[in-house]
Amino acid sequence: MASNLPGSDHDEAHPDQGHDQLGLRKIIHVDMDAFFASVEQRDDPELRGKPVAVGGAGGRGVVAAASYEARRFGVRSAMPSVTAQRLCPDLIFVRPRFDAYKEASRQIRRVFEHYTPIIEPLSLDEAYLDVTEDRLGIGSATRIATLIRQEIRAKTRLTASAGVSYNKFLAKLASDQNKPDGLCVIRPGEGAQFVAGLPIRRFHGVGPKAEEKMQRLGIATGADLAGKDIEFLRAHFGSMADYLYRAARGIDLRAVAANRVRKSVGGERTFSEDIGSGAALRETLENIIAIVWERIEASGARGRTVTLKLKFTDFQLMTRAASLPDFVSGREEFAAIARALLEGLLPLPQPIRLMGLTLGNLEGAEASKPPRDEAQLSLL
């Protein structure tokens, strides 16, 4: 079974030779706990221990982050602020302070760099680290994860959760296992057993509708999924099948991409119920615009291409993109382009289960063509 004890490790369990081919590396996934909200509570003592939401209150405001005190009431990121306020009447809204978040993120990045140069940041508060060969010669991934969490706390007064395993998929699952302020280790040979006991919704890419479909097919856990052969999965889930087949067995051969150039910043929402009316689509788009623009500001990104993604009830994916000769000037131009892309598609041929929005062709990234229209099954 996976170990949650800081003193346990998987490092001696796999040979050095051939670990790349087998996907048996020493990977740590570090995920800060309620990062934006925790920074606000750290910097304002009056907010500590209280339900806090970072974002705009009322109207079309959206929750960008919620403290754990707020989450107990069901408040979540990407939730409309009016819904959050209804769930938690005492919720305290604070406006985002991206300079503070970026400074904390820089401090955390420096902690990572003390142990390894192989770092793949996913956002300001989340990253993969490959410590197969660490800079200090410690050798134990679990020990390194423990030291990183201690150093982050000492230097930033913030808490981090970490997952340790032999591939990225399992490390990410592990980091979420004991949140907040937790550590979980999944050793070689334990991945399939760990995944078998998880509810299917814990798998990245399985949203509410996909979970509902799986439940209808008798798939409620990782073990149920592992019991289905690849032909069955391809028949029901198309291009998602190969990922599901590997994930159910704890397999992931992806390397930590230390030099990956970020090509886009974006976000998407999977709905509990499909939506199709123009009014609902427009309201949803406004919420996504607010979320994505906050991420763009937090990252400091500048880009020229805005892309709208829609996934229909039957899992078909459609994208529309618009590129400018110069960088998008600000939130209003970004929002105007997104609205125009949606209006050009209305009325939709069928309801959608997912909507996404990205800013691409970023400064410093290799030039890329806008995505062409697609009609295929796609992993969320």
Buried (B, 14 or more C-beta within 10 A) or exposed (E): EBBEEBEBBBBEEBEEEEBEEBBBBBBBBBBBBBBBBBBBBBEEEEBEEBBBBBBBBEEEBBBBBBBBBBBEBEBBBBBBBBBBBEBBEEBBBBEBBBEBBBEBBEBBEEBBEEBBEBBBBBBBBBBBBBBBEBEEEBBBBBBBBBBBBEBBEEEBEBBBBBBBBBBBBBBBBBBBBBBBBBBBBBBBEBBBBBBBEBEBEBBEEBBEBBBEBBEEBEBBBBBBBBEBEEEBBBEBBBEBBBBBBBBBBBBBBEBBBBEEEBBBBBBBBBBEEBBBEEEBBEEBBBBBBBBBBBBBBBBEBBBBBBBBBBBBEEBBBBBBBBBBEEBBEEBEEBBEBBBEBBEEBEEBEEBBBBBBBBBBBBEEBEEEEBBEEEEEBBBB
